[in-house]
Amino acid sequence: MRGDRIRKVVIVGGGTAGWMTAAAMSQILGEMPDLTIELVESDEIGTVGVGEATIPQINLFNALLGIDERDFVRSTNATYKLGIEFRDWTRIGHSYVHPFGFYGLDMLGIEFHHHWLKGRMAGDAVPLDVYSLGVVAGLAGRFAHPSPDQPNSPLSRIAYAFQFDASLYAKYLRQRAEALGVRRTEGRIVDVVQNGETGFVEAVVLSDERLVEGDLFIDCSGFRGLLIEQALQGGFEDWSKWLPCDRAVAVPCENSDDQQPLTRSTARLAGWQWRIPLQHRTGNGYVYSSAQIGDDEAADVLLANLDGAALAEPRLLRFKAGHRKKAWIKNVVAIGLAGGFLEPLESTSIHLIQTGIARLMTLFPTRRFDDIEIERYNRLTVREYADIRDFLVLHYHANERTDSELWRYCRETAPPEGVSYKLDMFRRTGRVIREHDELFTETSWLAVLVGQGAEAQNYHPAADILSDAETLQRLAHIREVVAQTAAMMPTQNDYLQRQGSASNVTLRRAS
Ligand code: FAD
């Protein structure tokens, strides 16, 4: 048996990142001989307390932990999510949905959207949205799980994620992690002990002078980056040039009766507002550029645009778009906000936690901390951040709004190369490119390219195998099937109630 195994992991922080890490690590490595996992958190400091919308990959994480979906949905007051509706992003009055899942049906071996583009050029102005079951069902407030046993139905390939109460999710994971042996220590860390020669972290010191020692430290301490930045000075790659929003004000409010399984993002003069309906309340926030609007004014705009009565005082959060130059330094790995933050426009932060954990599990070190593993971890992490950044920048850059400085600035600032390339490729050829194994699929890029008003001048030549008339006929048939399928799906409210959750507002309030 090898003698250089990690014997003690210390997780610093008990927000979503800390407890996701603890739950996954105890599940995967719990049986490793002599391994102890300890999580230190401070109730006094608390968590960031937002982070409610997810993407479909969360299903993989929950499955890895053996979580029963119904139990999870009930325990976290979750709702389903079929995509994100973007209002006023392209221009005021315009809207589109970025759905999970697919549009239409690939035909003749080429992607559906080439046939749609051909149809447009033949005079059919029907928007792309109506070919996606996720969009049509989402806007109609309907939901059902995918049914792979009906391969000819669009329901076979519908994809979904969740919107949930992040603090309840952390609590839920904590129970699981503690049951698997993770030790939780309450206390405020006031100092970090590093080896005088190597700089490796040896222990964290709590305010009552207790020492928590370890071999491997996972920094989940949030924006402050207690170990990765304050102790090891990892440095920060700042992307605010492309993503200038640097603050958010958040407030929950009472639900409206309109329960769509969608997150909504509405562009505003100095940023955008999120609306995330959960079973028991709706989460809201205004993400804005502090160069364009003051905090009080932003809070006023938010409060004036809620579905129901506010349930708390508005909460201010400050951030910067970007990531630590190195997420793993010596024996410290930063996961969650300690590692970086890209604004919540496409709900990617929890996903970044998940992939950070997965990468760490794959490259789990020994006490030798081999450079080659660390270098790989850091390289893949930076690439993942850059891919997501590009997708987010597309939303801001490809806009037609002329009503504020923010939107003018974003349109006129040259985007990262990857965005220009994809825009150029789509405009000139109608092709949607997905590089390597980047997170967002062709469907996602297509949704936002088309949604943000990029016009393709061409389509795949093979789409001409069908005549114009045949193309238009097939398009009409596909959208009819989508509409009929959506109409047969239950409303999300009914669906949740059937599963033992009560999305109905009155039921919830009475309970
Ligand atoms: P935190 O929640 O800040 O937790 C840090 C932990 O470290 C806490 O337990 C704290 O007590 C502990 N700690 C810190 N210092 C000390 C100390 N000295 N001693 C002891 N303990 C300490 N993500 C999504 O996926 N979807 C979204 O819709 C979404 N929306 C967001 C909106 C906004 C405005 C922001 C800012 C973020 C959003 N996120 C979203 C990101 C999401 O909130 C975070 O990724 C997630 O909550 C993880 O946070 P964390 O655990 O890294 O940090």
Boltz pocket constraint, residues with backbone or C-beta under 6 A from the ligand:
constraints:
  - pocket:
      binder: B
      contacts: [[A, 12], [A, 13], [A, 14], [A, 15], [A, 16], [A, 17], [A, 18], [A, 40], [A, 41], [A, 42], [A, 43], [A, 45], [A, 46], [A, 47], [A, 48], [A, 49], [A, 50], [A, 51], [A, 52], [A, 53], [A, 54], [A, 166], [A, 187], [A, 188], [A, 189], [A, 190], [A, 220], [A, 221], [A, 222], [A, 223], [A, 224], [A, 226], [A, 248], [A, 250], [A, 285], [A, 317], [A, 319], [A, 335], [A, 336], [A, 337], [A, 338], [A, 344], [A, 347], [A, 348], [A, 349], [A, 350], [A, 351], [A, 353]]
      max_distance: 6.0
